[in-house]
Amino acid sequence: MSSNTDFTGNQPAGVRTWIVTPTADQTVFTIMYTANRLFVFLNGIKLISGVDYTATNGTSVTLTTGVAVTDRVEFNCFDLWDADA
């Protein structure tokens, strides 16, 4: 049996998903997310945080390379369930 160790502490309770149609050469996307709880996909391929994009402030994501208007950019933010709440 395998386990996912990407999340420590409280476990994800839900996923919020945004699918964006970008403008030509767009690199900055304004979305609300929890830092370190975000996955970004470009045309179905998962991007690598710190390599393919930067997301640290909870309000914007910056891709290292501009995308085309025909690209599909998807953001998945994992909300947390707080067992103490």
Contacts in CASP RR format, 6 or more apart in sequence:
PFRMAT RR
TARGET T0000
AUTHOR 0000-0000-0000
METHOD contacts of the structure
MODEL  1
MSSNTDFTGNQPAGVRTWIVTPTADQTVFTIMYTANRLFVFLNGIKLISG
VDYTATNGTSVTLTTGVAVTDRVEFNCFDLWDADA
7 37 0 8 1.000
7 78 0 8 1.000
10 80 0 8 1.000
10 81 0 8 1.000
10 82 0 8 1.000
10 83 0 8 1.000
11 80 0 8 1.000
11 81 0 8 1.000
12 37 0 8 1.000
12 78 0 8 1.000
12 79 0 8 1.000
12 80 0 8 1.000
12 81 0 8 1.000
13 79 0 8 1.000
13 80 0 8 1.000
13 81 0 8 1.000
14 78 0 8 1.000
14 79 0 8 1.000
14 81 0 8 1.000
15 76 0 8 1.000
15 77 0 8 1.000
15 78 0 8 1.000
15 79 0 8 1.000
16 33 0 8 1.000
16 76 0 8 1.000
16 77 0 8 1.000
16 79 0 8 1.000
17 74 0 8 1.000
17 75 0 8 1.000
17 76 0 8 1.000
17 77 0 8 1.000
18 31 0 8 1.000
18 74 0 8 1.000
18 75 0 8 1.000
19 72 0 8 1.000
19 73 0 8 1.000
19 74 0 8 1.000
20 29 0 8 1.000
20 72 0 8 1.000
20 73 0 8 1.000
20 74 0 8 1.000
20 75 0 8 1.000
21 69 0 8 1.000
21 72 0 8 1.000
22 29 0 8 1.000
22 66 0 8 1.000
22 67 0 8 1.000
22 68 0 8 1.000
22 69 0 8 1.000
22 71 0 8 1.000
22 73 0 8 1.000
23 69 0 8 1.000
24 68 0 8 1.000
24 69 0 8 1.000
25 66 0 8 1.000
25 67 0 8 1.000
25 68 0 8 1.000
26 63 0 8 1.000
26 66 0 8 1.000
26 67 0 8 1.000
27 62 0 8 1.000
27 63 0 8 1.000
27 64 0 8 1.000
27 65 0 8 1.000
27 66 0 8 1.000
27 67 0 8 1.000
28 60 0 8 1.000
28 61 0 8 1.000
28 62 0 8 1.000
28 63 0 8 1.000
29 60 0 8 1.000
29 61 0 8 1.000
29 62 0 8 1.000
29 63 0 8 1.000
29 73 0 8 1.000
29 75 0 8 1.000
30 59 0 8 1.000
30 60 0 8 1.000
31 59 0 8 1.000
31 60 0 8 1.000
31 61 0 8 1.000
31 75 0 8 1.000
31 77 0 8 1.000
32 58 0 8 1.000
32 59 0 8 1.000
32 77 0 8 1.000
33 55 0 8 1.000
33 58 0 8 1.000
33 59 0 8 1.000
33 61 0 8 1.000
33 75 0 8 1.000
33 77 0 8 1.000
34 58 0 8 1.000
34 77 0 8 1.000
34 78 0 8 1.000
34 79 0 8 1.000
34 80 0 8 1.000
35 55 0 8 1.000
35 56 0 8 1.000
35 57 0 8 1.000
35 58 0 8 1.000
37 77 0 8 1.000
37 78 0 8 1.000
37 79 0 8 1.000
37 80 0 8 1.000
38 49 0 8 1.000
38 55 0 8 1.000
38 61 0 8 1.000
38 75 0 8 1.000
38 76 0 8 1.000
38 77 0 8 1.000
38 78 0 8 1.000
39 46 0 8 1.000
39 75 0 8 1.000
39 76 0 8 1.000
39 78 0 8 1.000
40 46 0 8 1.000
40 47 0 8 1.000
40 49 0 8 1.000
40 52 0 8 1.000
40 53 0 8 1.000
40 55 0 8 1.000
40 61 0 8 1.000
40 63 0 8 1.000
40 73 0 8 1.000
40 74 0 8 1.000
40 75 0 8 1.000
40 76 0 8 1.000
41 47 0 8 1.000
41 72 0 8 1.000
41 73 0 8 1.000
41 74 0 8 1.000
41 75 0 8 1.000
41 76 0 8 1.000
42 52 0 8 1.000
42 63 0 8 1.000
42 67 0 8 1.000
42 71 0 8 1.000
42 72 0 8 1.000
42 73 0 8 1.000
42 74 0 8 1.000
43 71 0 8 1.000
43 72 0 8 1.000
44 72 0 8 1.000
44 74 0 8 1.000
47 53 0 8 1.000
47 63 0 8 1.000
49 55 0 8 1.000
51 64 0 8 1.000
52 63 0 8 1.000
52 64 0 8 1.000
52 65 0 8 1.000
53 61 0 8 1.000
53 62 0 8 1.000
53 63 0 8 1.000
53 64 0 8 1.000
54 61 0 8 1.000
54 62 0 8 1.000
54 64 0 8 1.000
55 61 0 8 1.000
55 62 0 8 1.000
61 75 0 8 1.000
63 73 0 8 1.000
67 73 0 8 1.000
END
